[in-house]
Amino acid sequence: MRKTWWKILAVIMVGSSVIAGLLGPVPELPILNETIRNVYYHVPMWFAMIFLYLISVVYSIKYLGSSDRKHDLIAVEAVNTGILFCGLGLLTGMLWGYITWGDPWPNDPKLNGSAIATLMYLAYLVLRNALEEEQKRAKISAIYNIFAFPVMIVLIYILPKLTDSLHPGSGGNSTIGSLDMDNYMRPVFYTAAIGWILIGVWIGTMRYRIRLIEEQEDTFDNSAA
Amino acid sequence: MNFLEQVKVLVIKDIMLEWRSKAAINSILLYVVSTVFVCYQAFKSVDTLVWNALFWIILLFASITAISRGFTQETQHRYLYYYSLVNPKALVFSKIVYNSVLMTLISGTAFVVYGTIFKSPIEDLLLYFTAVLLGAISFSSVFTMVSGISAKTGSNSTIMAILSFPVIIPLLIVLIKLSLHAIQGVERAASTSELFVLIAINVITIAISLLLFPYLWRD
């Protein structure tokens, strides 16, 4: 937890990918033009989100086995951070869509799927608020979290592939990576992806530690009173 | 008793409970018929796209109303008794089976009433029936688990809607697409991927329900 090397690595990776992404050369392509640089920011947001939701579901499964409150706190903070990255992914995507498609929110299965997946995780947070008792809250929300995860995968990754979509990588379109990226872009892209995932995990662990301190203060107050 | 026998006994128990009072089934059927009439008064006539969407929305709300009662109609004490007798997996599986039967009945009635009042534009009746049947099973497999979760929260109806709508939307999208194929009379080979996705999602949800339910009931 207190090891710092990967945090430094995260900052270096994101920093260097920002510099190389904004200053480096990109292939000149029709429609995309310079906006192809957005692939360094938009796509890693979703990678980070999926990674955080995956952490959350793993700790929810662990919670059901262990009933350890820490596992529940990790799960919920991973979801909170994941929602943040989802919002950033939607924002960068809307910006990109506005320039290339001329519309920030076309009626597209990929976009709608990701919005609905966000609703599902917001429902998870609402469910937590609806339950008063701590252990019950942890257990039932863990169950819903595990139940929702495969549906989220279907929504974001499987359904858009089946239907017509504007979005690269779905509806028979090729991904940006396989067609449009040249050999200079690839290393920058992977650096950005790993860097942002690490940043996401870092934010998540920080939120988790703040939550732990808050809980400790609460229990201390209770025992004093 | 082994797993399947337990499921059989529990399903028969649920059907008998329902048959004695007939409260749920009658009220849901009345609900469906009156919703169809309200829609008819509001729309008079609709094009095929709206026809299809409206039908699934009516079914969606009917199934939420029907299935959300699943775990609350009997008292908590009685569940405690069941849990000491049967395997929790058998209990949740029996609920899914029972809800599927109930939903098939409700959606079949809804389909007949809806198709008679609004003129039915369906070309491929068999495929549409398959879609309705798969829809009934999908609704019950998803909503059974969600209603089990929301029954634990006490404040039932809002939580039920919030939790279940995002989870059901992928299924609903595929169902609407499949049934639109049936209406337009697209050749059946074109619908295989939708059928496959529906069956796959159902298998996954039922498997996850079976895995998770033992944790849910233990309080």
Interface residues (C-beta under 8 A of the other chain):
Chain A: L64 P109 G113 I116 A117 L119 M120 A123 V126 L127 A130 L131 K136 K139 I140 A142 I143 Y144 I146 F147 A148 P150 V151 V154 L155 I158 L159 L162 T163
Chain B: M145 V146 I149 K152 T153 G154 S155 I159 I162 L163 F165 P166 V167 I169 P170 I173 V174 K177 S193 E194 V197 I201 I204 T205 I208 S209 L212 Y215 L216 D219
